[in-house]
Amino acid sequence: MHPQMSAEFASLQLTLVDRFVELGLGGHADGIDQLTNFQRRLGIGTPTDPPSNPDWIDLVDRLAAIRRHDDRVDALMDDFDRRPAAVPQHIVDAWPTVGVFSIQVVGTVARTHFFVIDTDDESPLHPSKLEIRRSELHEVLSAVRSAHPELTHVAGGSWLYSTKSYASLFPEVHVSNAQARTDRRTFRGMSHWGQFLDHQWGIRTNLADEFRRRVRSWTGEDPCSLFPIDTLDVSSPIEAFALGRGPGRRS
């Protein structure tokens, strides 16, 4: 079994798909493609609109043809178990990486991405590791700026910015203007879905239960409101990171 996709996590995402279909917002194929992160978790290419990867289209069509929720979960997990573990995007696309942080350069913007790599029992955001995390962030941003002097801003988007530990890794100005993401209609990554998993890929039951409760009463309004923890978008000038100096606590 893939550590990043349990049957319970798959079922949670398909619960949203089922409600999407019940409300007449689209069919199962549309819901599976737009509302789940299965394509990325399976490593079947990069999501596109409309879907273009033949392997992904075939899987979506097979899952959509299954009538019962539990049978759909079983079929998905069988597919997961037959495949090799997906190669993370930061490795596929060769993003500069130090520790848990990778940087995606988009024009003049450095977008930060966080990946769980620690193999001990402690969270990668445990208080004892925060100075290490700050050093990793400072090191990778410094390297990227040296390679791309045209960069003007640093940006990111994740539910993690709603947590004190993660936000504390960044300069105050970077997170103080955070905007809660709204009116999004696709949920293909971990910026929303990641909040339901702990650092060992187990389900956070309290959050999953709250999500199911919200989905049951959902009437089709902004689906971002279904997620218990807001996903925040952040941005600031790259100068806020004081890359000419050593890492330290945000100020």
C-alpha positions in Angstrom: 0.0 0.0 0.0 1.2 3.5 -0.8 1.8 5.4 2.5 0.3 8.6 1.1 -3.0 7.0 0.1 -5.0 4.9 2.5 -8.5 3.6 1.7 -9.8 6.0 4.3 -8.2 9.0 2.7 -9.5 7.9 -0.7 -13.0 7.4 0.7 -12.9 10.9 2.2 -12.1 12.5 -1.2 -14.7 10.3 -2.9 -17.3 11.5 -0.4 -17.0 15.0 -1.8 -17.3 13.5 -5.3 -20.5 11.7 -4.4 -22.1 14.9 -3.0 -20.9 16.8 -6.1 -22.8 14.3 -8.2 -25.9 14.3 -6.0 -26.2 18.0 -6.3 -26.1 17.8 -10.1 -22.9 19.7 -10.4 -21.3 17.1 -12.7 -20.7 13.4 -13.2 -18.4 11.1 -11.3 -15.7 11.4 -14.0 -15.7 15.2 -13.6 -15.7 15.0 -9.8 -12.8 12.4 -9.7 -10.7 14.5 -12.0 -11.4 17.9 -10.5 -11.9 17.3 -6.8 -9.4 14.6 -5.8 -5.6 14.4 -5.7 -5.5 10.9 -7.1 -3.7 11.7 -10.3 -0.8 13.3 -8.5 -0.7 10.6 -5.8 -0.6 7.9 -8.5 2.0 9.7 -10.4 0.0 9.7 -13.7 1.3 12.9 -15.2 0.3 16.5 -14.4 -3.4 17.5 -14.2 -4.7 19.5 -17.2 -8.0 20.9 -18.2 -9.4 19.0 -19.9 -7.7 15.8 -18.9 -5.1 14.7 -21.5 -3.2 11.7 -20.0 -4.7 8.5 -21.5 -3.8 6.4 -18.4 -5.6 8.9 -16.1 -8.6 9.2 -18.4 -8.9 5.4 -18.5 -8.8 5.1 -14.7 -11.3 7.9 -14.2 -13.7 6.3 -16.7 -13.3 2.9 -14.9 -13.9 4.4 -11.5 -16.9 6.5 -12.7 -18.6 3.4 -14.1 -18.6 1.7 -10.6 -21.9 2.3 -8.8 -21.1 1.7 -5.1 -18.8 4.0 -3.1 -17.0 1.2 -1.3 -16.4 -0.7 -4.6 -15.0 2.5 -6.1 -12.6 2.9 -3.2 -11.5 -0.8 -3.5 -10.9 -0.4 -7.2 -8.8 2.7 -6.7 -6.7 1.1 -4.0 -6.1 -2.0 -6.2 -4.8 0.4 -8.9 -2.6 2.1 -6.3 -1.2 -1.2 -5.1 -0.3 -2.3 -8.7 1.7 0.9 -9.4 5.2 1.9 -8.2 5.3 4.7 -5.7 4.8 8.1 -7.4 8.0 10.2 -7.8 7.4 13.5 -6.1 6.9 16.5 -8.4 10.0 18.3 -7.0 12.1 15.4 -8.1 10.4 15.0 -11.5 10.8 18.7 -12.3 14.2 19.0 -10.6 13.2 21.9 -8.4 16.0 23.2 -6.1 15.5 21.4 -2.8 17.1 21.6 0.7 15.6 19.4 3.4 11.8 19.8 3.4 11.7 22.8 1.1 11.6 23.0 -2.7 11.4 26.1 -4.8 9.4 26.3 -8.1 10.5 29.3 -10.1 7.5 30.8 -12.0 8.6 33.9 -13.9 9.9 36.3 -11.2 8.3 34.5 -8.3 9.9 31.8 -6.1 7.0 29.5 -5.0 7.8 27.5 -1.8 6.7 23.9 -1.5 7.0 21.7 1.7 7.5 17.9 1.6 7.6 15.5 4.5 11.0 13.7 4.5 11.7 13.0 8.1 11.7 9.4 9.1 11.6 9.6 12.9 8.5 9.7 15.0 8.5 13.5 15.5 6.6 15.9 13.2 8.9 17.8 10.8 7.4 20.9 12.4 8.1 19.8 16.0 9.5 22.8 18.1 12.9 21.0 18.3 13.2 21.1 14.5 12.1 24.6 13.7 15.6 26.1 13.6 16.6 23.4 11.1 13.6 24.2 9.0 14.4 27.9 9.0 18.0 27.1 7.9 16.7 24.9 5.1 14.4 27.6 3.8 17.1 30.2 4.0 19.6 28.0 2.2 17.3 27.0 -0.7 16.0 30.5 -1.2 19.6 31.9 -1.2 20.6 29.3 -3.8 17.6 30.0 -6.0 18.1 33.8 -5.9 21.8 33.4 -6.8 20.7 31.3 -9.8 17.8 33.6 -10.7 18.6 37.2 -9.9 15.5 38.3 -11.6 13.3 37.0 -8.8 11.3 39.7 -7.1 8.8 37.8 -4.8 8.3 34.7 -2.8 4.9 33.1 -2.7 3.1 30.0 -1.4 -0.3 28.4 -0.8 -1.1 25.8 1.8 -3.2 25.0 4.8 0.1 24.9 6.7 0.2 28.7 6.8 -2.8 28.4 9.2 -0.6 26.7 11.7 1.6 28.6 14.1 4.6 26.3 13.7 4.8 26.6 9.9 4.0 30.3 9.8 6.8 31.0 12.3 9.4 29.8 9.7 8.7 32.8 7.5 9.1 36.6 7.9 6.2 38.3 9.6 5.5 40.4 6.5 5.3 37.3 4.4 2.4 35.8 6.3 0.7 38.9 7.7 -1.1 39.5 4.4 -2.2 35.9 4.0 -5.5 35.5 2.1 -7.8 32.6 2.6 -8.4 30.8 -0.7 -12.0 31.0 -1.9 -14.1 30.0 -4.9 -11.7 27.3 -6.0 -13.2 24.5 -8.1 -10.3 22.1 -8.4 -8.5 20.3 -5.5 -5.8 18.2 -7.2 -3.0 18.7 -4.8 -2.2 18.7 -1.1 -2.7 22.4 -0.4 -6.2 21.5 0.8 -6.2 17.7 1.2 -3.0 17.6 3.2 -4.7 18.9 6.4 -6.4 15.5 6.9 -3.1 13.6 7.2 -0.6 13.6 10.0 3.2 13.4 9.4 3.0 9.6 9.3 0.2 9.7 6.7 -2.5 8.7 9.2 -5.9 10.3 9.0 -6.7 13.1 11.4 -10.0 11.8 12.5 -11.4 15.0 14.0 -10.8 17.0 10.8 -12.1 14.2 8.6 -15.3 13.9 10.6 -15.9 17.6 10.4 -15.3 17.6 6.7 -17.9 14.8 6.2 -20.4 16.7 8.3 -19.9 19.8 6.1 -20.1 17.8 2.9 -23.4 16.2 4.0 -25.0 19.6 4.3 -23.2 21.2 1.3 -25.6 22.8 -1.2 -23.0 23.7 -3.9 -21.5 27.0 -2.6 -17.8 27.7 -2.4 -16.3 24.2 -1.8 -13.3 25.7 -0.1 -15.6 26.3 2.9 -15.9 22.5 3.3 -12.3 22.2 4.5 -12.0 22.8 8.3 -8.6 24.6 8.0 -8.3 27.5 5.6 -5.8 27.2 2.8 -3.9 30.5 2.8 -2.1 32.2 -0.1 0.9 34.3 0.9 3.3 36.6 -1.0 6.0 39.2 -0.2 9.0 40.8 -1.8 12.0 38.5 -1.7 13.9 41.2 0.2 11.7 40.3 3.3 13.8 37.1 3.7 17.1 39.0 4.2 19.0 36.5 2.2 22.2 38.3 2.7 22.1 37.4 6.4 21.9 34.1 8.2 18.5 32.6 9.1 16.7 33.5 12.2 13.3 34.0 13.7 10.9 36.1 11.8 10.7 39.7 12.6 
